């Protein structure tokens, strides 16, 4: 029996080198999607690249459509003409920044009065988009500003170091958290941020009704209290 096996096209090697169009620095972590024009999704490959230069083994004798996706940059397509079998080709590309945006605003309590000393943090709603963002802090007038934010959608969290107010992420459902979409604009977006409720400390002790002895372990339930861990009501053992 004679068999003819199609081993596919010989490969070539593509040396990709990316840079920031303005600074000429490597753009950082990127996703490179390779597709052959006119072919189906099964002929598409995606690669996470953490450096500005990378070598790929690619099929020869076919054009390649490259899509570069990097946080903070415009998504860009490049067409690479077919490589010959065994060919090594350098391909350099430059990416344009989308620009950054900023937000400014006022932190307010339940009485609509400004609150100082509040930390304001942005958490991206898209888990694939993340860049370390320094938090904003409100001044004595409740005003804060965060600059240099990559375009994306964010949830906004507030907290106060002395525990005077409850951290917003522990008291608000996801649907109730303030959200904002950052766009590369010259003017900062302005907003008002409501704080969560004021925190309070409650000391509870239980005693035996007949002997008057203190009970070392008790189970507590606070009705109508919102608690992220256990829902409506707060349960636990206290000594």
SEKEFI-563656 format. One record per atom (N, C-alpha, C, O): x negated, y, z negated; residue in one letter. Coordinates in steps of 0.001 Angstrom, whole numbers, padded with zeros to 6 digits, always signed. Each point is the difference from the previous one (the first is absolute). Example, Ala and Ser with C-alpha at 12.3 -4.5 7.8 and 13.67 -1.06 7.14 Angstrom:
-013190-005690-007800A
+000890+001190+000000A
-000900+001200+000000A
-001036-000019-000665A
+001386+001069+001385S
-000820+001190-000060S
+000770+001090-000730S
-000509+001108-000169S
// end
This chain:
-000844-001187+000000X
+000844+001187+000000X
-000884+001243+000000X
-000911+000136-000817X
+001195+000745+001733X
-000736+001260+000064X
+000853+001130-000590X
+001174+000149+000340X
-001776+000629-001213X
+000677+001139-000618X
-000701+001281+000388X
-001229+000066+000045X
+002018+000943+000232X
-000543+001333+000248X
+000424+000907-001145X
+001190+000229-000217X
-002156+000275-000500X
+000279+000822-001176X
-000368+001433+000303X
-001123+000296+000409X
+002084+000593-000615X
-000235+001421+000200X
-000638+000575-001269X
+000663+000115-001031X
-001904+000233+001102X
-000720+000531-001168X
+000194+001491-000161X
-000561+000599-000917X
+001343+000011+001787X
+000228+001439-000095X
-001136+000778+000641X
-001000-000561+000448X
+001187+001853-000422X
-001003+000860+000625X
-001217+000144-000897X
+000141+000013-001223X
-001336+000095+001801X
-001180+000274-000812X
+000166+001328-000744X
+000770+000866+000416X
-001492-000726-001503X
+000190+001180-000839X
-001067+001050+000287X
-001053-000284+000572X
+001360+001484-000984X
-000960+001088-000016X
-000045+000580-001404X
+000760-000425-000871X
-001627+001375+000647X
-000132+000610-001322X
+000187+001510+000117X
-000665+000670+000790X
+001580-000162-001591X
+000332+001425+000023X
-000464+000633-001296X
+000439-000385-001083X
-001335+001367+001200X
-000518+000727-001153X
+000795+001295-000147X
-000180+000937+000777X
+001061-000888-001779X
+000826+001178-000228X
-000657+000910-001017X
-000466-000454-001045X
+000431+001734+001353X
-000585+000984-000903X
+000925+001212-000049X
+000173+000701+000998X
+000425-000460-002176X
+000955+001092-000144X
-000559+001136-000850X
-000863-000210-000852X
+001373+001418+001100X
-000429+001167-000772X
+001128+001013-000074X
+000932-000012+000803X
-001045+000888-001790X
+000906+001132-000126X
-000342+001003+001095X
-001165+000362+000159X
+002161+000092+000596X
-000256+000883+001133X
-000618+001325-000426X
-000730+000616+000776X
+001009-000169-001995X
-000518+001288-000460X
-001324-000134-000736X
-000941+000746+000271X
+000862-001702-001211X
-001199-000107-000841X
-001016-001001+000518X
-001152+000010-000433X
+001567-000889+001366X
-000838-001076+000551X
-000312-001081-001038X
-000835-000868+000251X
+001491+000910-001407X
-000186-001020-001023X
+000908-001190+000289X
+001030+000161+000655X
-001396-001372-001138X
+000897-001147+000157X
+001341+000294-000668X
+000027+000587-001081X
+001090-000983+001703X
+001314+000341-000553X
+000427-000844-001182X
+001031+000288-000607X
-001788-001324+000254X
+000372-000850-001128X
+000789-001209+000451X
-000076-000412+001158X
+000838-000156-002089X
+000747-001225+000277X
+001032+000228+001101X
+000748+000977-000032X
-000714-001887+001007X
+000933+000144+001110X
+000540-001360+000403X
-000601-001035-000288X
+001744+001053+000960X
+000579-001208+000576X
-000108+000118+001514X
+000502+000953+000595X
-001166-001937+000027X
-000177-000017+001447X
+000855-001114+000583X
-000170-001169-000346X
+001084+001534+001227X
+000862-000984+000652X
-000425-000128+001450X
-000068+000986+000733X
-000219-002228-000325X
-000427-000278+001364X
+001093-000748+000743X
+000534-000986-000507X
-000200+001444+001695X
+001017-000657+000820X
-000459-000020+001444X
-000741+000878+000444X
+001187-001885+000279X
-000276-000059+001428X
+001220+000531+000739X
+001078-000585-000107X
-001217+001671+000851X
+001155+000585+000692X
+000729-001032+000845X
-000621-000757+000746X
+001952+000732-000869X
+000806-000929+000778X
+000189-001346-000650X
+000695-000856+000548X
-001310+000642-001732X
+000153-001261-000707X
+000937+000189-001184X
+000310+001128-000383X
+000138-002239-000194X
+000955+000039-001106X
-000672+000263-001336X
-001221+000138-000082X
+002059-000069-000992X
-000525+000260-001347X
-000995-001043-000477X
-000859+000305-000829X
+000956-001544+001339X
-000924-001051-000440X
-001431+000301+000416X
-000934-000589-000545X
+000746+001484+001489X
-001347+000363+000437X
-000479+001289-000666X
-000923+000652+000487X
+001559-000289-001611X
-000379+001199-000749X
-000685-000401-001288X
+000481-000882-000712X
-001604+001523+000402X
-000735-000272-001230X
-000224+001311-000738X
-000234+001044+000609X
+000311-001122-001957X
-000276+001166-000831X
-001161-000316-000926X
-000111-001111-000518X
-000750+002095+000314X
-001175-000170-000849X
-000127+001189-000951X
+000126+001154+000411X
-000377-001454-001694X
-000299+001047-000971X
-001499+000265+000022X
-000801-000917-000181X
+000430+002152+000400X
-001413+000366+000126X
-000324+001035-001067X
+000667+001031-000086X
-001678-001295-000720X
-000381+000909-001071X
-001226+000837+000336X
-000473+000769-000836X
-000035-000909+002027X
-001178+000767+000396X
+000267+000665+001345X
+000918-000376+000729X
-001735+001365-000422X
+000188+000732+001247X
-000441-000770+001224X
+000338+000387+001119X
-001103-001495-001301X
-000496-000764+001146X
+000243-001477-000244X
-000199-000499-001107X
+000625-000189+002139X
+000333-001422-000145X
-000115-000684+001350X
+000339+000587+001027X
-000825-001850-001022X
-000101-000783+001233X
+001125-001026+000032X
+000264-000682-000990X
+000400+000582+002151X
+001080-000949+000177X
-000293-000914+001184X
-000575+000420+001004X
+000978-001664-001144X
-000057-000959+001104X
+001342+000062+000708X
+001036-000269-000608X
-001045+000621+001886X
+001252+000233+000730X
-000010-000816+001293X
-001069-000346+000502X
+002255+000036+000042X
+000049-000716+001276X
-000535+000871+001131X
+000226+001209+000028X
-000933-001834+000894X
-000523+000742+001146X
+001013-000012+001132X
+001011-000700-000050X
-001310+001502+001083X
+000794+000027+001236X
+001447+000462-000220X
+000883-000323+000795X
-000649+001065-001854X
+001337+000555-000234X
-000132+001330-000729X
-000832+000158-000894X
+001669+000795+001293X
-000014+001291-000685X
+000557-000159-001416X
+000763-000925-000278X
-001156+001839-000609X
+000467-000016-001386X
+000586+001360-000360X
-000558+001043+000340X
+001686-001075-001031X
+000608+001219-000533X
-000282+000027-001496X
+000444-000883-000734X
-001181+001891+000281X
-000353+000125-001410X
+000840+001089-000643X
+000122+001101+000536X
+000460-001416-001693X
+000728+000989-000786X
-000718+000165-001331X
-000204-000973-000726X
-000181+002215+000406X
-000705+000302-001238X
+000959+000672-000972X
+000624+001008+000329X
-000511-001569-001521X
+000882+000558-001019X
-000798+000246-001281X
-000508-000935-000620X
+000406+002201+000238X
-000756+000401-001185X
+000822+001028-000769X
+000555+000927+000591X
-000477-001093-001904X
+000726+000960-000818X
-000572+001399+000173X
-001207+000207-000127X
+002078+000749+000419X
-000435+001384+000151X
-000413+000377+001407X
-000373+001147+000249X
+000435-002120+000703X
-000393+000266+001384X
+001156-000326+000936X
+000892-000778-000338X
-000924+001385+001516X
+000993-000307+001021X
-000224-001416+000517X
-001131-000385+000297X
+002206-000388-000189X
-000101-001345+000569X
-000324+000137+001483X
+000692+000707+000733X
-001753-001389-000296X
-000547+000237+001341X
-000186-001308+000753X
-000385-001013-000583X
+000664+001041+001897X
-000200-001156+000884X
-001184+000269+000930X
-000207+001121+000465X
-000564-002185-000210X
-001102+000062+000956X
+000075-001229+000911X
+000329-001097-000452X
-000633+001288+001720X
-000039-001108+000943X
-001459-000354+000273X
-000799+000853+000386X
+000471-002119-000590X
-001350-000497+000262X
+000052-000891+001231X
+000712-001004+000018X
-001459+001367+000997X
-000036-000796+001221X
-000639-001368-000267X
-000811-000145-000915X
+001180-000843+001713X
-000410-001384-000221X
-001516-000144-000099X
-000753+000598+000768X
+000328-001413-001739X
-001416-000327-000154X
-000320-001223+000856X
+000864-000836+000263X
-002102+000750+000160X
-000470-001201+000674X
-000354-001054-001046X
-000249+000328-001160X
+000227-001591+001575X
-000357-001079-000914X
-001395+000230-000570X
-000954+000214+000749X
+000836-000258-002071X
-001291+000180-000651X
-000442+001441-000145X
-001060+000270-000566X
+001869+000670+001078X
-000386+001410-000072X
+000184+000553-001419X
+000959-000341-000692X
-001883+001189+000282X
+000134+000744-001248X
+000137+001476+000352X
-000885+000575+000633X
+001989+000036-001040X
+000256+001380+000374X
+000284+000840-001244X
+000760-000397-000883X
-001391+001563+000843X
+000261+000952-001076X
+001166+000899+000410X
+000046+000510+001119X
+000894-000328-002048X
+001151+000866+000266X
+000144+000961-001172X
+000308-000411-001119X
-000532+001686+001383X
+000106+001011-001040X
+001304+000778+000152X
+000444+000283+001112X
+000160+000058-002250X
+001252+000754+000046X
+000037+000999-001157X
-000660-000182-001023X
+001436+001223+001210X
+000149+001041-001020X
+001482+000141-000332X
+000852-000095+000884X
-000550+000319-002158X
+001375+000137-000468X
+000241+001405-000537X
-000854+000581-000670X
+002019-000052+000974X
+000379+001341-000461X
+000821-000102-001284X
+000909-000823-000111X
-001245+001662-000838X
+000740+000025-001262X
+001408+000546+000198X
+000242+000868+000838X
+000671-001401-001631X
+001355+000535-000002X
+000068+001327-000739X
+000921+000790+000208X
-001888-000552-001063X
+000081+001150-000886X
+000598-000433-001329X
+000507-001117-000109X
-000555+001960-000885X
+000536-000323-001311X
+001034+001035-000403X
+000076+001087+000572X
+000705-001445-001557X
+001006+000903-000519X
-000201+000225-001480X
-000947-000521-000589X
+001826+001287-000013X
-000096+000260-001437X
+001397+000230-000556X
+000942+000294+000736X
-000832-000434-002044X
+001256+000318-000675X
-000298+000917-001183X
-001076-000057-000596X
+002028+000880+000279X
-000062+000853-001181X
+001393+000016-000600X
+000989-000208+000703X
-000914+000452-001985X
+001322-000023-000610X
-000031+000328-001468X
-001016+000431-000545X
+002161-000646-000088X
+000177+000300-001419X
+000590-001219-000698X
+000943-000613+000500X
-001501+000264-001657X
+000520-001098-000813X
+000976+000587-001017X
-000337+000934-000727X
+001559-001496+000682X
+001054+000541-000850X
+000550-001071-000938X
+000047-001181+000343X
+000371+001622-001546X
+000642-000926-000927X
+001502-000003+000221X
+000498+000592+000957X
+000227-001270-001861X
+001449-000107+000161X
+000706+001341-000091X
+001096+000165+000536X
-001719+000796-001212X
+000587+001335-000132X
-000428+000916+001135X
+000274+001200-000025X
-000946-001767+001018X
-000478+000750+001163X
-001086+001012-000385X
-000159+001037+000645X
-000587-001363-001715X
-001115+000844-000424X
-001310-000624+000468X
-000127-001224-000002X
-000855+002043+000405X
-001277-000549+000480X
-000783-000675-001122X
+000052+000428-001153X
-000774-001482+001504X
-000782-000766-000974X
-001435-000085+000485X
-000244-000415+001133X
-000705+000798-001964X
-001423-000081+000337X
-000622-001301-000466X
+000584-000733-000799X
-001784+000452+001310X
-000731-001192-000420X
+000558-001305+000514X
-000239-001046-000603X
+000977+001074+001704X
+000595-001215+000562X
-000857-000484+001179X
-000379+000784+000870X
+000088-002073-000861X
-000741-000591+001120X
+000991-000427+001073X
+000988-000673-000293X
-001254+001065+001544X
+000851-000322+001141X
-000797-000905+000936X
-001070+000383+000475X
+001586-001579-000210X
-000707-000976+000835X
+000841-000386+001212X
+001226-000083-000072X
-001914-000150+001184X
+000651-000436+001233X
-000329-001467+000253X
-001169-000386+000001X
+002198-000430+000214X
-000182-001415+000311X
+000579-000264+001378X
+001196+000208+000206X
-002018-000667+000758X
+000511-000220+001360X
+001075-001079+000033X
-000126-001033-000656X
+001180+001279+001421X
+001074-000980+000147X
-000404-001128+000925X
+000515-001112-000121X
-001432+001377+001048X
-000533-001020+000896X
-001270-000545-000620X
-000990+000721-000127X
+001009-002000-000266X
-001157-000583-000685X
-001235-000037+000879X
-001109-000147-000513X
+001271+000278+001855X
-001153-000023+000890X
-000691+001359+000074X
-001081+000138+000571X
+001733+000859-001162X
-000586+001343+000011X
-000437+000334-001404X
+000834+000145-000894X
-002142-000019+000686X
-000468+000366-001329X
-001303+000780+000096X
-000959-000438+000636X
+000941+001541-001245X
-001221+000779-000134X
+000013+000563-001409X
+001030+000474-000478X
-002181-000528-000188X
-000064+000478-001376X
+000337+001485-000047X
-000698+000821+000595X
+001751-000489-001293X
+000443+001382-000099X
-000145+000477-001439X
+000521-000636-000916X
-001209+001726+000709X
-000055+000539-001363X
+001379+000492-000402X
+000695+000600+000819X
-000276-000838-002062X
+001324+000461-000417X
+000018+001508-000180X
-001041+000635-000169X
+002238-000074+000207X
+000173+001401-000330X
+000343+000149-001473X
+000505-000942-000612X
-000767+002099+000035X
+000334+000276-001389X
+000704+001346-000072X
-000471+000987+000564X
+001599-000952-001261X
+000757+001247-000095X
-000642+000937-001021X
-000502-000440-001035X
+000525+001742+001343X
-000540+000992-000920X
+001073+000425-000998X
+001065-000612-000075X
-001351+001664-000690X
+000947+000429-001029X
+001335+000456+000576X
+001004+000059-000710X
-001000+000259+001993X
+001244+000397+000668X
+000663-001161+000741X
+000970+000189+000733X
-001508-001392-000937X
+000560-001178+000646X
-000405-000176+001448X
+000484-000915+000665X
-001376+001783-000152X
-000380-000036+001406X
-001154-000984+000238X
-000897-000133-000833X
+000936-000547+001974X
-001061-000934+000380X
-000180+000041+001505X
+000896+000420+000732X
-002077-000867-000267X
-000295-000094+001435X
-000874-001220+000235X
-000943-000248-000751X
+001255-000519+001799X
-000843-001114+000443X
-000295+000219+001475X
+000915+000144+000810X
-002200-000119-000465X
-000400+000284+001377X
-000719-001189+000620X
-000347-000962-000685X
+000127+001047+002007X
-000761-001028+000713X
+000693-001349+000037X
-000657-001033-000129X
+001994+001020+000305X
+000771-001241-000016X
+000183-000511+001432X
+000451+000738+000876X
-000802-001998-000650X
+000196-000592+001326X
+001492-000110+000304X
+000783-000293-000904X
-000369+000520+002151X
+001415-000103+000360X
+000552-001392-000286X
-000514-000992+000517X
+001545+000916-001326X
+000659-001249-000380X
+001168+000349-000907X
+000200+001162-000352X
+000570-002182-000023X
+001100+000190-000948X
-000437-000489-001377X
-000642-001043-000121X
+000992+001801-000913X
-000452-000294-001350X
+001154+000068-000993X
+000962+000743+000194X
-001077-001541-001271X
+000830+000174-001183X
-000810+000828-000996X
-001225-000113-000054X
+001906+000939-000729X
-000673+000921-000911X
+000280-000421-001437X
+001153-000159-000402X
-002238-000022-000376X
+000113-000390-001403X
-000518+001133-000886X
-000937+000708+000366X
+001556-000548-001530X
-000435+001019-000960X
-000252-000645-001356X
+000677-000957-000375X
-001652+001482-000355X
-000290-000497-001344X
-000690+001098-000797X
-000594+000915+000569X
+000679-001017-001902X
-000648+000965-000883X
-000843-000773-001005X
+000487-000936-000634X
-001739+001322+000490X
-000959-000802-000760X
+000393-000180-001460X
-000250-001061-000572X
+000850+002056-000037X
+000324-000111-001419X
+001255-000817-000266X
+000425-000124-001148X
+000170-000430+002189X
+001178-000841-000181X
+001265+000760-000328X
+000994-000600-000409X
-001013+001925+000583X
+001182+000797-000309X
+001164-000343+000922X
+001166+000085-000384X
-001510-000473+001609X
+001017-000409+000963X
-000298-001420+000458X
-001163-000396+000082X
+002204-000371+000217X
-000158-001376+000452X
-000468+000005+001450X
+000498+000767+000823X
-001457-001630-000522X
-000521-000124+001366X
+001155-000284+000951X
+000801-000903-000244X
-000712+001666+001322X
+001165-000086+000888X
+000166-001386+000601X
+001128-000426+000247X
-002236-000298-000004X
+000103-001327+000591X
+000638-001017-000918X
+000404-001069+000457X
-000299+001376-001763X
+000597-000927-000948X
+001470+000301-000245X
+000676-000775-000677X
-000168+001868+001206X
+001365+000397-000305X
+000872+000170+001228X
+001221+000095-000123X
-001818-000053+001305X
+000769+000250+001210X
-000038-001203+000922X
-001040-000636+000169X
+002189+000329+000429X
+000028-001028+001036X
-000742+000518+001219X
-000176+001207+000170X
-000262-002145+000687X
-000737+000402+001198X
+000793+001005+000835X
-000571+000929+000571X
+001890-001120-000505X
+000807+000888+000828X
+000055+001413-000566X
+000290+000946+000732X
-000566-000788-002032X
+000128+001304-000630X
-001314+000772-000057X
-000007+001196-000290X
-001095-001870+000563X
-001285+000687-000035X
-000062+001063+001099X
+000432-000246+001126X
-000969+001427-001449X
-000173+001008+001061X
-000906-000535+001102X
-000984-000686-000279X
+001310+000992+001511X
-000787-000437+001146X
-000309+001201+000873X
+000727+000994+000018X
-001841-001121+000713X
-000373+001076+000906X
-000766-000595+001168X
-000766-000949-000170X
+000973+001504+001350X
-000760-000395+001185X
-000954+001129+000345X
+000418+001123+000280X
-001716-001439-000305X
-001035+000999+000255X
-000261+000084+001493X
-000181-001020+000665X
+000161+002225-000146X
-000331+000248+001400X
-001139+001022+000053X
-000143+000815-000911X
-000666-000854+001975X
-001123+000949+000094X
+000482+001392+000364X
+000042+000361+001176X
+000317+000410-002171X
+000485+001350+000229X
-000896+001005-000705X
-000699-000331-000958X
+000731+001554+001443X
-000815+001042-000618X
+000539+000398-001371X
-000776+000250-000922X
+002087-000190+000782X
+000602+000411-001267X
+000278-001230-000866X
+000427-001037+000506X
-000672+001160-001815X
+000297-001086-000925X
+001510-000170-000147X
+000754+000973+000024X
-000334-002214-000176X
+001399-000254-000321X
+000233+000295-001478X
-000815-000368-000846X
+001910+001021+000542X
+000294+000408-001368X
+001182-000809-000536X
+000981-000215+000711X
-001075-000227-001957X
+001084-000778-000575X
+000048+000183-001515X
-000969+000440-000619X
+002109-000784+000041X
+000177-000012-001447X
+000059-001450-000472X
+000727-000817+000566X
-001507+000502-001620X
-000061-001369-000506X
+000655-000078-001370X
-000443+000681-000924X
+001484-001490+000765X
+000593-000183-001326X
-000808-001007-000802X
-000393-001043+000524X
+000143+001349-001795X
-000673-000940-000882X
+000977-001052-000494X
+001214+000197+000053X
-001742-001309-000531X
+000844-000968-000662X
+000418+000525-001361X
-000402+001098-000386X
+001198-001857-000345X
+000460+000459-001316X
-001154+000105-000988X
-001041-000633+000175X
+001237+001437-001214X
-001005+000113-001056X
-000124-001341-000729X
+000986-000710-000196X
-002192+000388-000193X
-000243-001235-000741X
+000293+000219-001484X
-000085+001122-000499X
+000426-002188-000190X
+000261+000059-001441X
-000521-001275-000642X
-000099-001036+000656X
-000232+001112-001938X
-000470-001158-000759X
+001031-000330-001069X
+000405+000866-000776X
+000010-002111+000743X
+000993-000450-000970X
-000602-001112-000838X
-000391-001038+000534X
+000311+001246-001848X
-000498-001020-000916X
+001188-000774-000559X
+000935+000588-000544X
-000978-001906+000682X
+001109-000853-000433X
-000517-001019-001006X
-001030-000636+000223X
+001751+000483-001333X
-000324-001026-001007X
+001284-000707-000389X
+001054+000630-000090X
-001131-001932-000142X
+001169-000794-000386X
-000270-000671-001338X
-001106-000475-000257X
+002132+000441-000595X
-000140-000569-001335X
+001102-001022-000243X
+001102+000106+000539X
-001421-001090-001356X
+000988-000995-000416X
+001037+000695-000881X
-000360+000669-000969X
+001653-000823+001300X
+001058+000719-000710X
+000107-000413-001459X
+000454+000800-000818X
-000856-002026+000455X
+000141-000456-001380X
-001262+000221-000820X
+000071+000495-001125X
-001226-000857+001678X
-001236+000103-000775X
-000683+001349+000159X
-000794+000401-000851X
+001098+000295+001929X
-000683+001261+000256X
-001390-000168+000590X
-000709+000985+000207X
+000305-002253+000073X
-001328-000237+000580X
-000011+000417+001470X
+000995-000126+000714X
-002138+000618-000297X
-000136+000408+001400X
-000124-001222+000896X
-000733-000935-000322X
+001431+000933+001423X
-000061-001100+000957X
-001156+000269+000956X
+000004+001020+000688X
-001008-001924-000628X
-001219+000287+000788X
+000205-000002+001507X
-000675+000737+000719X
+001602-001559-000235X
+000209-000075+001446X
+001480+000190+000320X
+000860-000655-000588X
-000577+001544+001510X
+001376+000234+000410X
+000060+000110+001519X
-001000+000297+000652X
+002170-000538-000107X
+000243+000184+001421X
+000870+001239+000170X
+001050+000130-000628X
-001503+000774+001486X
+000700+001265+000188X
+000644+000062+001372X
-000528-000532+000977X
+001672+001189-000921X
+000648+000272+001277X
+000538+001422-000032X
+000832+000345-000839X
-001318+000473+001760X
+000491+001366+000135X
+000962+000032+001179X
-000419-000110+001153X
+001683+000259-001437X
+000996+000012+001060X
-000039+001309+000769X
-000328+001055-000541X
+000672-001152+001820X
+000055+001165+000878X
-001358+000685+000149X
-000077+001204+000244X
-000995-001991-000395X
-001351+000522+000210X
-000557-000631+001249X
+000010-001224+000132X
-000489+002024+000779X
-000551-000500+001257X
-001424-000477-000230X
-000842+000755-000486X
+000575-001996+000834X
-001315-000587-000208X
-000377-000814+001226X
+000734-000907+000392X
-001865+001219+000214X
-000355-000631+001279X
-000274-001485-000151X
+000208-000762+000945X
-000676+000329-002127X
-000358-001401-000170X
+001223-000899-000186X
+000029-001117+000515X
+000978+001594-001246X
+001099-000877-000337X
+001366+000614+000306X
+001018-000500-000478X
-000983+001563+001258X
+001264+000561+000423X
+000686+000807-001078X
-000648+000740-000739X
+001979-000883+000647X
+000787+000775-000946X
-000192-000569-001400X
+000498-001086-000298X
-001207+001801-000556X
-000299-000508-001328X
-001480-000264-000139X
-000669-000332+000978X
+000154+000475-002180X
-001417-000196-000259X
-000138-001016-001119X
+000574+000168-001076X
-001337-001224+001332X
-000097-001090-000965X
-001455-000197-000397X
-000910+000284+000779X
+000695-000776-002004X
-001368-000292-000410X
-000054-000376-001468X
+000992+000129-000717X
-002137-000589+000275X
-000215-000345-001398X
-000820+001080-000656X
-001019+000416+000551X
+001431+000051-001717X
-000713+001009-000745X
-000407-000556-001345X
+000732-000786-000601X
-001894+001189+000128X
-000461-000421-001336X
+000178+001131-000993X
-000328-000155-001176X
// end
